[in-house]
Amino acid sequence: MLRIGILGAARIARQFCDGVRGSDKVTVAAVASREAGKAEAFARDLGVARAVASYEALLDDADIDAVYNPLPNSLHAAWSIRAAEAGKHVLCEKPLGPGAEEVRAMFAAAARAGVKLAEAYPYLAQPHVRTLRDLIAGGAIGAVRQLYASFGFMLDRPRDIRWDASLGGGALLDVGCYTVSLARVVLDERPTRVAAAPDWAESGVDRSMVATLEHKSGAAAQVAASFAMAHQRFALIVGEEGVIETNFWNHTSAEFPASVRLRKSHAPNAPFALVPADAVNGFRAEAESFADYVAGGAWSGATQQQSLDIAETLDAILASARSGAGVLLA
Ligand SMILES: NC(=O)c1ccc[n+]([C@@H]2O[C@H](COP(=O)([O-])OP(=O)(O)OC[C@H]3O[C@@H](n4cnc5c(N)ncnc54)[C@H](OP(=O)(O)O)[C@@H]3O)[C@@H](O)[C@H]2O)c1
């Protein structure tokens, strides 16, 4: 049983606790908050055994094996590095760092400490993404030439951390990272050039972002992220022999299952077939895969190289958005 401690009584951590409850591989053993009362309320609501009154105290706790880090993006690197230095494995919320430099420092710290560090993308642990990857690897749509992925919603909480530039806010880092990670995983290569079209919010973060990613193979991806549109989570993957559509839920559950639809044909009127995939709780699948990883098994999520490539791509998209010019990646 992997004993996880949570750094911060974040909203997403509530869903994480709900998801892993009842697992025989993972347990949430403690939650830490900057405010004792907040940690206590969280522990009471979610059935977590211990509430801890500071992040430091959680890292000093010998009965915690691993930390789940759902802090604002700007704090991912500092607290994940401190957790690694305290000998804890780290499952850190996406995006791993606000930039590639931080991500490199995080992996270096984990390597020095001999602990595992992984980027939390529940969707990569979900059966529909395994199905999608198996279909593509098995040649169901031939070589992938283009991918379009969009992830947006209406962010109507004015004080949300996502609007705060100093906390690593912005649509690209918050939800664009899903579309960039999907392109990295499906195309199995990092982009060589990106060009971005931003829509900036008054707070200085990107309210919406659209970017084109070019790749050495000739494959291209168009990725979109937004805080200012109707709920939208969708990907279209087009190969030489067929097309896959998926509604690309970032964390599935029985109420919000994901779907994968396949059309394997050049005919314009060929129907799409629904490819079945189990609807499991994405947080549970992710946390159990992380426990396997800590125990020496496989990890279902982004590899270290993929996480680094995703971070460098996000940096390049933001650089392109600021300069108005395309940006080359080495
Ligand atoms: N995987 C997913 O599907 C998914 C979904 C949503 C969010 N996320 C990620 O999860 C992370 C948290 O998102 P969220 O929406 O859950 O955020 P949130 O509710 O605002 O929680 C962030 C927590 O960070 C702590 N914190 C420490 N310093 C802070 C500061 N200066 N300002 C604000 N909070 C501070 C707070 O905990 P205490 O006050 O208790 O210390 C707060 O509860 C982000 O990295 C986000 O990208 C992932």
The ligand as an SDF file (V2000), in Angstrom:
LIG
                    3D

 48 52  0  0  0  0  0  0  0  0999 V2000
   -5.5130   16.4700  -13.4750 N   0  0  0  0  0  0  0  0  0  0  0  0
   -6.5920   17.2120  -13.5710 C   0  0  0  0  0  0  0  0  0  0  0  0
   -7.5970   16.8140  -14.1250 O   0  0  0  0  0  0  0  0  0  0  0  0
   -6.5890   18.5810  -12.9640 C   0  0  0  0  0  0  0  0  0  0  0  0
   -7.7740   19.2870  -12.8080 C   0  0  0  0  0  0  0  0  0  0  0  0
   -7.7500   20.5200  -12.1660 C   0  0  0  0  0  0  0  0  0  0  0  0
   -6.5500   21.0500  -11.7230 C   0  0  0  0  0  0  0  0  0  0  0  0
   -5.3840   20.3670  -11.9270 N   0  0  0  0  0  0  0  0  0  0  0  0
   -4.0990   20.9340  -11.4530 C   0  0  0  0  0  0  0  0  0  0  0  0
   -4.1220   20.9160  -10.0430 O   0  0  0  0  0  0  0  0  0  0  0  0
   -3.4650   22.0740   -9.5130 C   0  0  0  0  0  0  0  0  0  0  0  0
   -4.4260   22.7940   -8.5540 C   0  0  0  0  0  0  0  0  0  0  0  0
   -5.6100   23.1670   -9.2080 O   0  0  0  0  0  0  0  0  0  0  0  0
   -6.9550   23.4720   -8.3670 P   0  0  0  0  0  0  0  0  0  0  0  0
   -7.9550   23.9630   -9.2930 O   0  0  0  0  0  0  0  0  0  0  0  0
   -7.2830   22.2900   -7.5250 O   0  0  0  0  0  0  0  0  0  0  0  0
   -6.4340   24.6970   -7.4530 O   0  0  0  0  0  0  0  0  0  0  0  0
   -6.9680   25.2580   -6.0650 P   0  0  0  0  0  0  0  0  0  0  0  0
   -8.2770   24.6640   -5.6860 O   0  0  0  0  0  0  0  0  0  0  0  0
   -6.8460   26.7400   -6.1540 O   0  0  0  0  0  0  0  0  0  0  0  0
   -5.9090   24.6700   -5.0210 O   0  0  0  0  0  0  0  0  0  0  0  0
   -4.5730   25.0440   -4.9910 C   0  0  0  0  0  0  0  0  0  0  0  0
   -4.0820   24.8290   -3.5450 C   0  0  0  0  0  0  0  0  0  0  0  0
   -2.7280   25.2570   -3.4670 O   0  0  0  0  0  0  0  0  0  0  0  0
   -2.4650   25.7570   -2.1630 C   0  0  0  0  0  0  0  0  0  0  0  0
   -1.7130   27.0000   -2.2970 N   0  0  0  0  0  0  0  0  0  0  0  0
   -0.4550   27.1980   -1.8430 C   0  0  0  0  0  0  0  0  0  0  0  0
   -0.0430   28.4280   -2.1190 N   0  0  0  0  0  0  0  0  0  0  0  0
   -1.0450   29.0630   -2.7530 C   0  0  0  0  0  0  0  0  0  0  0  0
   -1.2090   30.3750   -3.2720 C   0  0  0  0  0  0  0  0  0  0  0  0
   -0.2330   31.2860   -3.2000 N   0  0  0  0  0  0  0  0  0  0  0  0
   -2.3800   30.6740   -3.8440 N   0  0  0  0  0  0  0  0  0  0  0  0
   -3.3750   29.7670   -3.9460 C   0  0  0  0  0  0  0  0  0  0  0  0
   -3.2680   28.4910   -3.4580 N   0  0  0  0  0  0  0  0  0  0  0  0
   -2.1200   28.1490   -2.8710 C   0  0  0  0  0  0  0  0  0  0  0  0
   -3.8120   25.9420   -1.4620 C   0  0  0  0  0  0  0  0  0  0  0  0
   -3.8820   24.9520   -0.4680 O   0  0  0  0  0  0  0  0  0  0  0  0
   -3.8370   25.2730    1.1060 P   0  0  0  0  0  0  0  0  0  0  0  0
   -4.4710   26.6370    1.2600 O   0  0  0  0  0  0  0  0  0  0  0  0
   -4.6440   24.1980    1.6930 O   0  0  0  0  0  0  0  0  0  0  0  0
   -2.4010   25.2540    1.5370 O   0  0  0  0  0  0  0  0  0  0  0  0
   -4.8520   25.6520   -2.5260 C   0  0  0  0  0  0  0  0  0  0  0  0
   -5.9500   24.9500   -2.0270 O   0  0  0  0  0  0  0  0  0  0  0  0
   -3.0150   22.8950  -10.7160 C   0  0  0  0  0  0  0  0  0  0  0  0
   -1.6690   22.5950  -10.9920 O   0  0  0  0  0  0  0  0  0  0  0  0
   -3.8850   22.3820  -11.8520 C   0  0  0  0  0  0  0  0  0  0  0  0
   -3.2260   22.4610  -13.1110 O   0  0  0  0  0  0  0  0  0  0  0  0
   -5.4110   19.1500  -12.5230 C   0  0  0  0  0  0  0  0  0  0  0  0
  1  2  1  0
  2  3  2  0
  2  4  1  0
  4  5  1  0
  4 48  2  0
  5  6  2  0
  6  7  1  0
  7  8  2  0
  8  9  1  0
  8 48  1  0
  9 10  1  0
  9 46  1  0
 10 11  1  0
 11 12  1  0
 11 44  1  0
 12 13  1  0
 13 14  1  0
 14 15  2  0
 14 16  1  0
 14 17  1  0
 17 18  1  0
 18 19  2  0
 18 20  1  0
 18 21  1  0
 21 22  1  0
 22 23  1  0
 23 24  1  0
 23 42  1  0
 24 25  1  0
 25 26  1  0
 25 36  1  0
 26 27  1  0
 26 35  1  0
 27 28  2  0
 28 29  1  0
 29 30  1  0
 29 35  2  0
 30 31  1  0
 30 32  2  0
 32 33  1  0
 33 34  2  0
 34 35  1  0
 36 37  1  0
 36 42  1  0
 37 38  1  0
 38 39  2  0
 38 40  1  0
 38 41  1  0
 42 43  1  0
 44 45  1  0
 44 46  1  0
 46 47  1  0
M  CHG  2   8   1  16  -1
M  END
$$$$
